[in-house]
Amino acid sequence: MIKRMKNKVPRRKKPKILTYFLLVFFAIIALLPLYYLVITAFKSMEEASTQATMWPRSFALFDNVKFVITHPDYRVTSMFFRTIFVFVMKTIGTLLTCSLVAYGFAMYKFPGKNIFFFILLSTMMIPGELLGIPIFEFYVNTGLKEVAYIPLWLSSWFATDVFIIFMLRQFFIKTPQPLIDAARIDGANELQIFYKIVAPINKPVFTTVILLYFIGTYNDLYGPALYITRQSDWLMANSISVFENLYKSGSSSYLVPWNYVAVACLIAMIPEVILFGFMQKQFMESVSGVGIKG
């Protein structure tokens, strides 16, 4: 009897050493660029510009940070708040317009609904650079190119982000229909249903949109480089070029102080790391698809 019971005891699973080894290996590879960025910030300009060492031979971090922060062209506070202004305008416009479009596609039935949605999704295949010239000419001819960073956020107020519309729709269609029917019976209009029922239930996906737009706006270099000509109006994405072009004399070959560039990159990363730390839970819920609870 005892032997039979011993035979029924499940054997412990052997640790998947190979799987763990591969995960650790690829994690190290993924973190190598960040590691090299950090150690470059410790190097002197001579070492950072001429030698590709995996460990700093000089310790000049405090001198590098002091040089970057005190540089007259590196006005990090004003650049950060200007970036936040563009982010807020883009995010509010996108959440207001794209969420309503997604709500319409998710909750209403009308002739040609699937066809219209397919045409909307097909516009994602059009490269954004293809429309760059006509859009640039529009802002130049209308005199809006240099006004309150309008070229960087105006389009967000017209539900132009198809990916966000698609993502919001996928979450809205999972909203329990009895809640919506009960609200309609109680006399609530569609806007009240959206803001009091649909939006609170789908809060994680709205958090994800905010996080994606912050990172996208914060790291966007194409837009600011195209529409912002005055250095006094630069955003955080332009701040790195202050030190990339520090010793540029006009020739094609010039010395780049990578130690200062690394420090500027690390300073620029701080808000992104802090924001993701606070919003990590909601972001993971949205990505894993468990943010909707019926």
PEJO-V479937 format. One record per run of one state. SS is the DSSP state (A for helix, B for strand, O for the rest). FROM is the first residue (numbers start at 1). TO is the last residue. If there is no record, write none. Layout:
SS;FROM;TO, SS;FROM;TO
This chain:
O;1;1, A;2;8, O;9;16, A;17;42, O;43;44, A;45;50, O;51;60, A;61;70, O;71;75, A;76;107, O;108;112, A;113;125, O;126;127, A;128;142, O;143;149, A;150;158, O;159;161, A;162;172, O;173;176, A;177;185, O;186;189, A;190;201, O;202;202, A;203;219, O;220;221, A;222;227, O;228;230, A;231;233, O;234;235, A;236;239, O;240;240, A;241;244, O;245;257, A;258;288, O;289;294
